[in-house]
């Protein structure tokens, strides 16, 4: 990846790490599935307004409606729902580690389904190092989640596989501006989530939602969804599905650092060690340092 793409990846990791803060505030008042609906509705509206201000007619891309629906299902509806279901019975530590396996599933699927993204030893070594780093960051807390039921573990793993399929599908939209792809995905997700929420949660109740909670919901919709998915599809377009999926290794680091800065949470020794291992894994994947080490001395 180029330096600019790495910068986009790090920024995306920071934004998605920040989504934990917004969700932590909002989910105390708003049911999870309703919160997902609010998130995708706000993102879809914001993206449509943005496209309109740029003179882009979204209707011109209607022939891609089925693909947008597939992205909405694989990138939002299925994984969001399965992660919520799984986390009702799993510890957060184990769920985080399962989520961090997304790049592995993406590498496997990309090797099978694409011609231009094949598995390499450096990618596998770097991804493994990153997952080890996340395990180290979580530390003894991982033990609290080891007794979870098999169905919950399968739910979270299936969510990560869904993300991997979404990354592969996103490659088909390389000829479409990332803003349009993000708008299509969010529009489809909204249309899918409306009946899901009405059947599961009923009509959303807006009374009792404070200004602070609405601010968190807007943060989720505008920053952690609308803008974040523009970045995500830009990375897929520039460097492929596997590289885009590496963001799941960066998100825990971002969440910990933001907690330290804004919530006065303490940075433990294992956090620093885990971050170092994740950074090493990303450097191995990047390959430039290893390439420099192989150059003969003159």
N, C-alpha and C positions, 0 to 999 in steps of 0.2 A: 504494500500500500504506500501511496505517496504521503508526504508529511501532512498535506492538507486533509487527506482522508483520515489519518490518525487523529488529527485535531477534531474532526467531526465525530469520530468514534468516542473520544474522551468526553466531548461535550454531551453527546447522547447519553453516555454512562452517568454523567453528573446529573442530567435532567431526570433520567429514570430513577436514579438513586433518590432524588428529591421527591419523587412521587410518593415514597413511603411516608413522608411528612404530611403531605396533603391528605393521603388516604387515612392516616392515623387519626387525623382530626375529624374528617367527614364521616367515616364509618361508625363512629360512636353515635351518630344521629340518623344517618341514612342507611337503609338496608343495602348490603353489598351489590345485589343485582340491580337495584334501582340506581345505585351510585355508578355502576358501569353504564347504565343508560344515560344518566346525566352527562357522564364523561364524553361519550361518543356523540351525543346530540350537540353539546357545546362545541366540540371539535369540528363536527360537520358544518355547523352554521358558520363558525369562524372561517373555515376554509372556503366555503362557498362565497362569503363576503369578500375574502381576499382575491379569489379568482375573478369575481365580478369587477373589483376595483382595478384589476390588471387587464380587463377587457377580454378575458378568456371565457368562452362559452362552453360550460361543462357538458351541455347536451351534444356537442360535437363528438364526444367520446362515448356515446351511448352504446356503441357496438361492443364495448368492453364491459358491459354491465354484468355479464356472467362471471368474468374474471374478478371484478370488484367484489362480487358476492362471495366468491371463493376466498379472497383475501380477508374479507370481513369475518367469515366463519373461522378460518385457520389462524388469523392473527389476533382476533379479539374475542369473539363469542365463545368458541370452544375452550381456548386456554384460560381465559378469565374465569369461566364457570368451573372448569375442572380444578384450577388452583384453589378457588374458594372452597369447593367440596372437599378436596384433599386436606386443606389446612384446618378444617374443622376437627380432624382426628390426628394430625401430624404436628410434631414440634416444628417451630419456625426454622431451626437449624437444618434439619434434614430436608425440609422443603426447599430451602435455599440451595443446598448442594445438588439436589435433583434438578433444580432450575438451571444451575450452572453447567449441566451436561448438555445444554442445547447445542453448543458448537460441535460436540461429538456426533450427535444425531445429524446435524447439518452436513458435516464432513462425509458421513456414511451415505446419506441420501444424495448429496451432490456428486459423489463418486459413481453412484448407480445411475442417476437420472440425468446427469449433464456430461458434456464432453470437455468442458474447459475448467472444471474444478475437481481435480483428483487429489486423493489423500497423499500427504507427504509425511515423512518421519518427523520433520521439524514441526509441522502443524499439530500432530498428535502429541508430541513431547511437550510443546508449549501449552496446549489445552490441559493436559494432565497436570502440569506444574501449576497452572492457574487454579484448577479444582483443589489441589492440595493446599494452595494458599488460602482458599475460602474455608476449607476444613480447619486450618490452623487459626484463622480469624474467629471462627465460631467457638473453637476450643471445647472445653468440657460440656458446654451447652448442647452439643450434638447428641450426647448420651440421652437427653430427655426425649428425643424423638425416635429412638431406635425401636421402641416397642409398638410403633404404629401398625394398624391393620394393613394387610396386603392391598385391599381395595383402595385405600387412601394413597398408598405409595404408587399404585398403578395409575391413579387419577392424575397425580402430579407429573409422573413420567410421560403419560400420554399428552399432557399439556405442552411439555417441552418438545415432543415429537411434532405436535401441531405447529408450534413456532417454526420448527425446522422446515416442515412442508411449506409454510407460508413464505419463508425466505427463498426457497427454490421457485415457488410460483411467482414471486416478485420479480425474478429475473426476466419473465416474459414481458414486463412492462418497461423495459429499458428505453424504448422509443417514445415513452410518454413522460412529460415533466413530472418530477416527484410530487409537486403540489397537487397535480391532477390525480395521481395514483392515491395519495393520502386522502383526498376528498372523496374519491370513489369508494375506498375502503370504509371510511367513517360513515358515509351515507348508507352503504349496505348494512353495516353493523347496527346503525340506528333502526333501520326497517326491520331487522331481525330481532333486536332486543325489545322493541315495543310489545309485541305479543308475549314474549317470554316473561317480561316484568309484570304485565297485566295478569297473566295466569298464576305467577308465583307470588308476587308481592301485592297485587292489586293496584288500584290507582295511586300514584305517588302523592303523599301528603306534604305540602310545602310549608304549612304552618309549623312553627317551632324550630325552623332552621335559622340559626343566628347569622349575623353578618360575617362573623369569623368563619363559620362553616361554609357559607357561600363563597367566601374568598378562597378556601381550600378547594372547593369543587371547581371554581374557575381556573385555579392553578393546574388542577388535574386535566381539565379539558383543553385549555389554551396552550400551556407550556409542555406538560408531560404527555400530551396526546397529539394535538394538531401540529405544533412545531417539531415535536420529537419524531413523528412519523415522516415528516418531510426530510429530516436528517437521515432517518433509517433508509428510506428509499433512495436517497442520494448516494449513500454508502453502497447499497446493493448495486446501483447503476454503475458506480465507478469501480468497485472492487469485488463484487460478487457476494453470494449468499453466506459463504463460510466466514468471510471477514466481518460481515455485518453482525453475525451471531456472536462474535467475540464480546459484544457489549455486555452480555450476561456475566462475564468475568469482572467487568469494571463496576457494575452497579453496586455490589456489596461494599466496595472500597469507597465509592461516593457516598453511600448511605452512612457509613461509619464516620467519615470526615465531616459531613454536614451535621451529624449529631454532635460531634465534638465542638464544632464551631458555633452552632446556633442553639443547641439544647444543653450545653455545658456537660455533655457526657464525657467520661474519662477515656482516653486512648490507652488501651492496655498493651503490654509487651507483645502478646500474641497477635494483636491487630497490626502492629508495625511489621512483625515477621511475616504475617500472611500477605500484607500488601507488597512486601519485597518479593515474595515468591510469585505473586500474580504479575508484578512488573517484569520479573525474569522470564516468566512464561510468555508474555506478550513480546518481549525482545527476541526470544527464540523463534516465535512465529514470524516476526518481522524479517528475520534472517540476515539483516545487514551487518550486525555485530559478528555473527558467525562467519560471514563472507570475508570481513576484514581480517579476522583471525587466521583465515586460511591463506591470505596473500603472502607470498614469499618475501622475506626481508631483502632489501637491496643495500 
